[in-house]
Amino acid sequence: MIGKHIKGKSFRGLLNYLFGKDGARQIGGNMEGTNPRELAAEFGISRRLNPKVSRAVYHASLSLAHKESLDDDTWDEIAQKYLQAMGFDMNQYVVVRHTDRTHEHIHIAASRIQLDGTTVSDSWDDRRSEAVIRKLEQEYNLQSVQPSWEKDKHSPTTGERRQLARTGEESVRVRLQRSLDQATHDHPTMPELIERTQQQGINVRVGYTRTGIVKGISYQLDGVAFSGTHLGKAYTFPGLQKHRGVNYNPKRDDKRIQKLMEQTVENPIPAVTQTNSLPILEPTNWEQIRLNLSQQYNLPNSLLTELYEKDWLYASQTGQAIFVERTLDDLPTLAKQLEPTGDFTAIPLNSEPTKKGSFWIATDATVERAVLLSDPIEVLSVIALESTVDKEKRKPTLYWSVGDSEQIPLEFLRAIDTVVIAFKNNEKVEDLIAEILAELPQAKQVSPGEAGWNGMLTNNHSQPNQRRIPELQSWEL
């Protein structure tokens, strides 16, 4: 069973979504109302008990594995036990069953404000939710899935599984993961690990800051490169130490690591032709890319550096800026290569179709606002512009670039009160805007004109009386 949960501010907005699905039906709860209007009015009772709570809405969804099935009464029983274990023992709630997917699932709308005016704690609620779901799986003999916070490697994508079934060849990413697992079985030192991987034809690059601190690691095999983050958290530089037991001592190891990186790695494994792979990362080109983005687009250096350290932006071997699109689960889907013209070229991760992702940035794990933008440069421009607003006045925001309607996470956005459509003026996006407004009635449209938000950012820099964009030490992304 899979569980997801978020917190929001609008009971009526969430209820409109839950009851608006074809075939949706109310199967449980402790409330009298039977439609969004009546239920929202009832939820208002608990909201008035503690009006200081801004995010009083709790929305959870519980989904079964394919081919599993439960009747309404059992689903209602599971919802009650889930809420009680999460601390909702004196709260209003309603359970709605949906039939719009191939797998069975329910939604729970609950008030975080208890009937005595206190609020259910959200401390470590992700881990608590996973633990509760594991117990419910055992109690009801349901298929178990690995908790998201225990995963240390990204699972094969649909495209990678199809490639294996069609050709018998594993993807480069899977081969890298297996090679690293084998090379770390006896807890080697970091230089020993690099030597072992080099012997298998894997080129390892360790990136350092100007002050000599390690900031990341990447791997290249058969001409295809992945950062540690894109292989999974166990393959990042700190993850190798925490999850694979690799021993690293800067004073002992750094000089040896740098000497190993100077060596030419011969690839004894016959190269497998890779189509539509992510452009190869080249750390030595990064400073020039950062300088170009800063000078041409007036983007703050500190913001660019943070994106680079998170592997969301990097430099290719051909000296171009690569923006990585990801799903909301942080799985890379494709690269957006910035061309000299300012346009973007999409480069899929695999030759097979993958889940739709986007270049996106969130300023908090739980967002209250979403801004839909035209491209990665526009995303960074709005973040830079809004950094001039006092931190206390900023809402936790998801900035999401949109190329077509399939990239929009509609189910996620329906539970957010404030959605802003902020595309550059362009006739090509008129139909897209109409589609979004039809699906997200709470959305509002604003326009920066044809020059876009980056044009406004550039104008901000050229006006001496305008407030300058700060070079923040941490952008909290």
PyMOL commands that set and color helices and strands:
alter all, ss='L'
color gray80, all
select helices_A, chain A and resi 11-20+36-49+72-85+125-139+148-150+158-167+172-183+190-199+228-231+233-235+237-244+250-261+283-297+301-309+376-386+391-393+405-407+410-414+427-439+452-462
alter helices_A, ss='H'
color red, helices_A
select strands_A, chain A and resi 2-8+25-29+57-63+93-98+105-111+203-208+214-221+224-227+313-315+321-326+332-338+344-348+360-362+369-373+397-401+418-421+443-445
alter strands_A, ss='S'
color yellow, strands_A
deselect
rebuild
show_as cartoon
